[in-house]
Amino acid sequence: MRTTKPYPDLALFGIAVILLTIHTGCGSTKVESRTDSSVGQQLLDLEKAHDQGIITDKEYEKLKKNIVKKND
């Protein structure tokens, strides 16, 4: 007798829902200035979002320029 998990796609569905929920808040290209993070940390966070595919190459470059420009 072959045993299978009752809902094998349920875990995949859950992961998809979480990713979509996170991604929905990323539609804006506006960078909020946070007083509790350094420019370096903001750039690292931005790079991480880019590496994870949350933002496009174009958005990454635009946001990076904005962070640097605000802190010159």
MODELLER restraints for C-alpha pairs under 7 A, 6 or more apart:
rsr = mdl.restraints
at = mdl.atoms
rsr.add(forms.Gaussian(group=physical.xy_distance, feature=features.Distance(at['CA:23:A'], at['CA:54:A']), mean=6.55, stdev=0.5))
rsr.add(forms.Gaussian(group=physical.xy_distance, feature=features.Distance(at['CA:29:A'], at['CA:59:A']), mean=6.57, stdev=0.5))
rsr.add(forms.Gaussian(group=physical.xy_distance, feature=features.Distance(at['CA:29:A'], at['CA:63:A']), mean=6.73, stdev=0.5))
rsr.add(forms.Gaussian(group=physical.xy_distance, feature=features.Distance(at['CA:31:A'], at['CA:63:A']), mean=6.66, stdev=0.5))
rsr.add(forms.Gaussian(group=physical.xy_distance, feature=features.Distance(at['CA:43:A'], at['CA:64:A']), mean=6.69, stdev=0.5))
rsr.add(forms.Gaussian(group=physical.xy_distance, feature=features.Distance(at['CA:49:A'], at['CA:55:A']), mean=6.18, stdev=0.5))
rsr.add(forms.Gaussian(group=physical.xy_distance, feature=features.Distance(at['CA:50:A'], at['CA:56:A']), mean=6.48, stdev=0.5))
rsr.add(forms.Gaussian(group=physical.xy_distance, feature=features.Distance(at['CA:50:A'], at['CA:60:A']), mean=6.30, stdev=0.5))
